[in-house]
Amino acid sequence: MIWLVFNQVFNQRQRVFIVLARGIAPRRGTMLTRLFAAWIASVYIIL
């Protein structure tokens, strides 16, 4: 369920997600934000 919803949202807002990931990761170098950015990048590559 969550994955399908995420795919629908991601298809519509992929640029926004990428910009947010790039904007958050450098400022807050926490493991969570880096994993989040890497997850979005991997999904973007798969799609």
Order of alpha helices (4+ residues) and beta strands (2+ residues): alpha-alpha
